[in-house]
Amino acid sequence: MNKKEFYTRLGKAAYEYVALYETYSNKINKRTDNFIWILYAIDFNGFETQKEIADHWSMPLSTVNTIIKQMEKEGYVELIKKEDDGRERKIKLTEKGIEYSKDTLKDIYLAEDKAYKKLKNPKELIEEYERLVYETKKAIKEIDNND
């Protein structure tokens, strides 16, 4: 496989993967994909702050803040002052949020579980992908510094 074919297939696969979640999120109560990703981040990964979600998922903090405020207004999350930093707030799913998350994400988790079981070496796959992202970011930064 040459470089052009590699990047074409990689881009197509990456876009297709994200599109799967976008399609699913639109199907569920007409939610945005960012809403579903943030719900997923809180439920599955247990992130505690908006900044953690924004950093981990490469989302603008303003987007995360807007969606968290929406979730709070709808009764899915509550924001609790952190003891060590009164400015930051921990995000906690409410009972309503736990039920909503369980119901909303169950099919995603089921699909992920089925797909994961089909992979030959998931650890190697993700390590290679993360290395590719890291090396590409590094190369872009080097190019930007030369301009």
JOZI-V813751 format. One line per field, one symbol per residue. ss: DSSP state (~ for helix, > for strand, _ for the rest). Layout:
# JOZI-V813751
ss=???
This chain:
# JOZI-V813751
ss=__~~~~~~~~~~~~~~~~~~~~~~~~~_____~~~~~~~~~~~~~____~~~~~~~~___~~~~~~~~~~~~~___>>>>>_______>>>>>_~~~~~~~~~~~~~~~~~~~~~~~~___~~~~~~~~~~~~~~~~~~~~~~~~~_
